[in-house]
Amino acid sequence: MRAGERLPALEIPVTRTLIVAGAIASRDYQDVHHDAELARQKGAPDVFMNILTTNGLVGRYVTDHFGPAAVLRKVAIRLGAPNHPGDTMVLTGRVEEVDGDTAVVRVVGANGTGTHVTGTVTVTLPAEEAAP
């Protein structure tokens, strides 16, 4: 792991099932995450992904790259454009800094309407896996 290293892009199809399942799995029962009609009544074009699902996908993206021994120490994200069914979110990342066995990875997730998520993930690897 080296500063400047780019992670390969990950395309995630945003399906209605992913949005609803993510909301249920994170115990977020807000109607805008599972009821299209109520979401429209509240001004959204359709249901949209909740922050906890996005947070989990960002974490998955980093651990998929660094492997099963990677330990997420901190995930700090900010949401932008919502993820709606039928879109694709593309996650990209870059290692910003490395300190021994710990790295800070900058992650951006974009969809058809703009940037859905930006943030940083602090990840630690076992010493033997962290060496370049």
N, C-alpha and C positions, 0 to 999 in steps of 0.2 A: 504494500500500500504506500503510495507516494502522493505528495501534494501535486495537484494538477491532473491526476488520473481521472479519466472520464469513465463513468459507468455506462454500459450499453443501455439504450432506450428500452423501455418496457411499455407495450401497448396493452391497455386494459379496456375491453369492451364494457361500456356502461349499460347494463341491462336493468330492466325493472326488477328482476329477481335479485340481482346484486344489491340494488338500493334497498329493497324491502328486507332482505335477509340480513344485511349489515345493520340496519336499524333495529331489527328484532334481536339480533345477537348482542347488541350493545345496550339493550333495554331502553331504547329511545322510541317511545310510542307516539311521538308527535305526528299528527295526521299528514303533514306535508311530506313525510317520508314513506307513506304507504297508500294514501288515498288521493288519486289524481283529481277527482272532482273538488275535494276540499282544498287541495293545493291550488287549483285554478281560482277558487273563490277567494283565496288569500293573495292572489296576484302572480303566482308562478305558472308557467305554461304546463307544468307536469310535476310529478313527485321529483325530489332531488336528494342526492346523497348527503348523509349526515357527516359531521366532522370526525366522529369516531371511526367510521368506515374508511374515510380518507386517511386518517392517522394510521390505521392498521395497514393499508395498502402502501403507504410510504415506508413503514417499518419493514414490510415484506420485501419491498424493492431493494432495500439496503442489505437485508440478511440473505436474500437470494444471491446477491453479488458476492458478499464476503463469506458465505457459507454457514453451516449449522453451528459452528463454534462461536460465531459473532454474538456479542452481547450488546443490545441497545441500552445505552446509558441515559440518553435524553433525546426526545423527539419534540421539536418546537416548530409548529406549522401555523400558517395563516391562510385562510380561505379567500378565494376571489370569485370567479365565475362559477356558477353551480354546475354540477354534473347531472345531466338529465338522461333518461333512457334513450338509447339509440346513438349516443355519442361514443367517442373513444377518448380515453385519457391516456396521454403519453407522458410517462415519467422519465426524466433525465436527471443525471447527477454528476457531481464533480467533487473530488476530495479537495477540500479547502486547506486543511492543515493536518499535520501528523505530529504526535508527541509520543514517542515510544510505541506502545501497542494500542494507542487510542487515536482515532481520526474523527474529524468533523467533515461531514458530507453535506453539501448544498444540494437540495432537491427541488425540482420544479415539475409540476404536473400541468399540462395544457390540454384543453379540449377544443372543440370547434368554435366556441364563443370567446375563448381567451385563456388566461392563466387561472386554473382552478386552485392550485396550492403552491405555496413557496415555503421553504423552511430549511432547517438544519437538523441533522441526525448525528449524535455523538455515539460512536460505536467502538467497542474494544474487541481485539482479537487476542487469542493466546500468543505469547511472545514468538513462538516458532512460526506462526502463520503471518505475523505482522511484518517480518523481515522482508525487504525487497528482493 
